Amino acid sequence: MSNLCKISFPETDYLSITLQRHQNLSEHLTIQNSPVLFGCRTGICGTCLVKVIGDIPAAKADEQEMLDTLAPNVSNARLACQIDLTANVEINIL
């Protein structure tokens, strides 16, 4: 299994980026390299709400509570700042 994960942003002009497994997206995604905006970076503001396609660990309880409020009917909604990057993913802004 590769230690690298590719993050792509379909339906945007942003190029894919590659990060090490388990790196924190909020530390590496910027306005220059992704369409994802970040606010608090701790999972309580909801600024980085996205849809994720890819095999990543489920949201922890605190994140899930926020997702249930912000995107109750979107099964693949996540807060980008809380994602444990374990595989290639596609990220779309919600």
trRosetta pair geometry for C-beta under 8 A, 3 or more apart (Angstrom, degrees):
i j d omega theta_ij theta_ji phi_ij phi_ji
2 5 7.7 156 102 -64 106 49
2 21 7.9 153 112 -44 65 112
3 20 5.8 -13 150 -147 94 79
3 21 5.3 -102 -161 4 58 108
4 18 5.2 7 -177 -179 115 111
4 19 7.2 152 -153 81 67 27
4 20 6.5 -55 -102 -103 55 41
4 21 7.3 -97 -69 -34 11 76
5 18 6.9 160 78 -153 38 63
5 19 5.7 -24 61 66 91 77
5 20 7.4 35 15 136 89 11
5 21 5.7 108 -27 -87 111 60
5 23 7.9 -158 40 31 116 100
5 85 5.0 -169 60 166 160 107
5 86 7.0 113 -83 99 142 9
5 87 6.0 120 -124 137 111 9
5 88 5.6 -171 -160 -78 71 44
5 89 6.9 21 170 3 116 87
6 16 5.4 9 -176 173 99 129
6 17 7.6 161 -153 84 56 34
6 18 5.3 -30 -98 -97 64 81
6 88 4.4 6 52 -125 87 101
6 89 7.7 -177 90 33 57 49
7 16 6.3 162 80 -159 46 75
7 17 5.2 -12 58 61 100 83
7 18 7.4 177 15 -88 75 29
7 19 6.5 21 -10 8 117 107
7 25 7.2 129 -104 -119 159 111
7 29 7.7 -90 119 -81 157 112
7 34 7.6 -21 125 -99 126 128
7 85 7.5 -55 -67 -130 113 128
7 88 7.6 -161 -69 -154 37 57
7 89 5.7 -2 -116 65 70 89
7 90 8.0 145 -163 -101 50 24
7 91 6.2 7 -172 -4 96 118
8 16 4.1 -31 -94 -100 80 103
8 88 7.7 20 -1 -179 100 97
8 89 7.5 -169 31 98 68 47
8 90 5.1 -30 74 -109 93 72
8 91 7.3 165 81 22 41 73
9 12 4.4 -34 133 46 110 128
9 14 4.3 16 59 70 143 117
9 16 7.3 -177 10 -89 72 55
9 34 6.1 166 -61 -140 144 75
9 35 5.7 139 -164 12 143 106
9 90 7.4 151 -91 -161 21 68
9 91 5.7 -32 -98 70 72 87
9 92 7.4 134 -154 -88 62 48
10 90 5.4 10 -7 -163 110 123
10 92 6.4 -36 61 -77 90 100
11 92 6.5 38 44 -120 123 106
12 35 5.1 -126 -121 -32 158 136
14 33 6.6 99 -159 174 111 40
14 34 5.6 88 -169 -115 158 37
14 35 5.7 -136 -19 -28 141 86
15 33 7.4 -59 59 -151 85 78
17 28 7.2 180 132 144 147 115
17 29 7.6 179 41 -96 152 75
17 33 5.7 55 -61 165 138 125
17 34 7.2 -70 1 -62 131 103
19 23 4.4 -114 164 53 121 141
19 25 7.5 -163 17 -97 168 63
19 28 5.6 117 -99 99 133 170
19 85 6.1 12 88 129 122 164
20 23 4.9 102 64 -38 80 116
20 85 8.0 106 96 94 45 126
21 85 6.1 -159 -148 108 42 84
21 86 5.8 47 -152 -123 101 45
22 84 6.2 -11 -120 -167 65 83
22 85 6.1 -143 -57 62 14 78
22 86 6.9 43 -62 -81 67 69
23 27 7.0 -114 171 63 90 114
23 28 6.1 33 143 -16 126 141
23 85 5.6 -24 52 46 67 137
24 27 4.4 68 85 5 104 111
24 28 7.1 144 87 -2 59 94
24 81 7.4 18 -177 -160 97 60
24 85 7.9 -162 -85 0 17 112
25 28 6.1 -84 -151 50 35 94
25 29 5.2 11 171 -9 83 118
25 36 7.4 -6 151 91 122 161
25 80 5.0 -97 100 167 142 91
25 81 6.6 -127 71 -100 95 33
25 83 5.6 30 -4 56 130 111
25 85 6.4 128 -53 -52 92 121
26 29 6.6 -49 -111 41 27 97
26 38 5.0 116 -140 -119 99 150
26 41 4.5 143 163 -135 153 99
26 48 6.8 -77 -91 -77 103 166
26 80 6.5 130 -66 114 81 90
26 81 3.9 30 -50 -117 134 85
28 33 7.9 -59 150 79 72 139
29 33 6.3 -131 -143 84 54 96
29 34 4.1 -33 -158 31 105 147
29 36 5.1 10 145 63 147 119
29 38 7.3 128 84 -33 103 121
29 80 6.9 -42 36 153 155 138
30 33 5.4 62 51 25 81 90
30 34 6.8 115 52 28 34 88
31 34 7.6 -81 -108 62 17 61
31 37 7.4 30 -89 -101 89 74
34 91 7.4 8 -158 82 120 139
35 93 5.4 -87 120 -42 119 125
36 48 5.5 43 -179 -143 105 89
36 50 6.1 -34 -108 -64 112 133
36 80 5.0 17 -163 -2 147 173
36 91 6.5 -28 -57 144 123 141
36 93 6.8 -173 -91 -88 60 92
37 47 5.4 -89 108 162 95 105
37 48 6.5 -146 83 -88 51 65
38 41 5.3 41 174 -75 122 85
38 47 5.9 109 -155 98 22 123
38 48 5.0 13 -101 -65 66 119
38 80 7.2 -102 -86 78 94 115
38 81 6.0 107 -131 -68 110 116
39 45 4.0 -89 85 96 136 156
39 46 7.8 7 31 58 134 44
39 47 3.4 129 -12 -10 108 148
39 48 7.1 -144 13 -24 76 84
40 43 7.4 -90 90 26 116 28
40 44 5.4 -45 84 55 163 86
40 45 4.1 146 -2 -12 113 119
40 47 7.1 147 10 11 73 117
40 81 7.7 -150 84 50 71 173
41 48 7.9 67 -96 -17 50 140
41 81 4.8 -171 -146 -138 50 143
42 45 7.8 82 52 -4 78 90
42 81 7.0 -38 -20 130 12 142
43 62 6.1 82 121 121 138 110
43 63 5.2 -77 -157 -92 133 83
43 66 6.2 -171 168 7 83 157
43 79 5.1 117 -123 102 77 158
43 81 5.9 -146 -62 87 68 111
43 82 4.7 61 -90 -63 120 123
44 66 6.9 -143 -120 -90 36 138
46 49 5.3 7 -176 -43 76 113
46 66 6.0 -161 -78 178 93 116
46 69 7.9 -93 -84 89 140 107
46 70 4.9 172 -138 -89 132 149
46 79 6.8 -94 -115 -105 44 111
48 79 5.4 81 82 -168 97 69
48 80 3.9 -105 161 37 119 99
48 81 5.0 116 48 -18 155 92
49 67 7.9 147 -127 -110 100 72
49 70 5.5 -131 -102 143 145 143
49 71 6.3 152 -167 -30 127 126
49 77 6.4 -10 -167 -167 93 105
49 78 7.7 159 -148 84 50 33
49 79 6.2 -36 -89 -99 54 64
49 80 7.8 -126 -60 -11 6 85
49 93 7.9 76 93 -161 69 61
49 94 4.7 -68 128 49 100 124
50 77 7.3 153 84 -150 34 58
50 78 5.9 -27 68 66 82 79
50 79 7.7 115 21 -125 80 18
50 80 5.0 56 7 -56 129 101
50 91 5.0 -6 171 -165 145 95
50 92 6.3 145 -169 72 86 41
50 93 5.9 -57 -113 -105 80 37
50 94 5.9 -174 -121 -12 21 92
51 74 6.4 -99 -98 177 100 126
51 76 5.2 62 -162 100 80 101
51 77 6.0 -44 -95 -91 64 54
51 78 7.6 112 -127 19 20 79
51 91 7.4 145 74 -157 51 47
51 92 4.5 -16 58 63 102 99
51 93 7.8 -3 16 73 83 8
51 94 5.6 118 -32 -70 86 93
52 56 6.4 -34 142 23 145 134
52 76 5.4 -140 59 168 62 97
52 77 7.9 104 11 -145 82 11
52 78 4.8 0 -4 17 126 130
52 83 6.8 146 -88 -107 158 138
52 89 5.4 -24 -162 -168 99 125
52 90 7.1 146 -158 76 48 54
52 91 5.8 -14 -102 -102 72 69
53 76 6.5 27 -77 177 55 156
53 89 6.6 146 74 -162 50 67
53 90 4.2 -3 54 53 105 105
53 92 7.7 44 -8 -4 101 104
54 87 5.3 -177 172 95 106 103
54 88 5.7 -143 -128 100 128 52
54 89 3.3 -111 16 -105 156 70
54 90 6.3 152 -37 15 103 62
55 86 7.0 -79 109 91 78 104
55 87 4.5 25 66 38 86 160
56 78 7.6 15 80 -91 139 164
56 83 5.8 -16 173 -161 156 98
56 84 6.3 155 -174 70 99 70
56 85 6.9 -44 -119 -115 119 32
56 86 5.5 143 -124 35 64 97
56 87 6.2 -140 -70 36 66 95
56 89 6.3 7 -40 -81 122 131
57 84 4.9 6 34 57 120 124
57 86 6.4 86 -20 -3 87 140
58 64 7.9 13 158 -72 94 120
59 63 4.1 -126 -169 96 107 117
59 64 4.4 144 105 -64 120 79
59 67 6.0 36 131 -4 180 144
59 78 6.3 -169 -75 -121 111 84
59 79 7.7 89 -124 20 120 88
59 82 6.8 50 -134 119 86 133
60 63 5.3 84 55 17 71 104
60 64 6.9 -138 96 -10 30 95
60 82 7.2 -124 27 -180 99 124
61 64 5.6 -57 -141 37 28 112
61 65 6.4 34 158 -25 63 102
62 65 5.9 -50 -154 28 30 114
62 66 7.0 25 151 -12 61 104
63 66 5.7 -59 -157 38 37 110
63 67 6.2 35 148 -19 71 107
63 78 7.4 11 167 -152 130 69
63 79 5.5 -135 -145 25 106 118
63 82 4.6 166 -96 138 139 167
64 67 5.4 -53 -143 39 35 113
64 68 6.2 42 155 -26 67 102
65 68 5.8 -49 -149 29 29 114
65 69 7.0 23 151 -13 59 105
66 69 5.8 -61 -157 38 34 109
66 70 6.0 10 158 -3 72 116
66 79 6.4 19 95 -45 136 134
67 70 6.0 -64 -130 50 31 96
67 71 5.6 -44 -165 54 71 92
67 72 7.8 134 139 -85 63 40
67 74 7.8 -115 -174 72 99 93
67 77 5.1 154 -150 101 108 112
67 78 7.0 -23 -94 -104 132 32
67 79 7.1 -125 -66 -27 93 90
68 72 5.5 43 -167 -106 50 80
69 72 7.1 34 -91 -60 6 93
70 77 7.2 -169 95 162 99 146
71 74 4.0 -43 165 36 114 120
71 77 3.7 157 92 -101 148 170
71 94 6.0 -46 -90 -174 138 160
74 77 3.9 79 100 -38 114 112
74 94 6.7 69 172 -123 177 134
77 94 6.1 31 -122 -71 101 154
78 82 6.8 -141 177 69 91 98
78 83 5.6 64 151 -75 140 102
79 82 4.4 53 80 15 102 113
79 83 7.5 -164 86 -34 53 78
80 83 5.8 -36 -153 -1 40 118
80 91 6.7 52 -103 -144 116 140
83 89 7.6 -55 178 -4 149 175
85 89 7.2 -110 -132 2 83 128
